[in-house]
Amino acid sequence: MKKKRRTKAEWLRIFDKQQKSGLTIKDFCERHGIHLQTFY
């Protein structure tokens, strides 16, 4: 099954959520199942 690609708006919300979380990018990605390279 092919994964749905995130929209620009979805990524902006994810980036904002990460900044407000107080977590490092690595920890945030691990908790939310986002590949670190994909985040960058």
BELDAMO-V80460 format. One record per pair of residues at least 6 apart in sequence whose C-alpha atoms are under 6 Angstrom apart, sorted by the first residue. I is the first residue (numbers start at 0). GAP is how many residues later the second one is. Records with the same first field share a line. If there is no record, write none. Layout:
I->GAP / GAP
//
This chain:
none
//
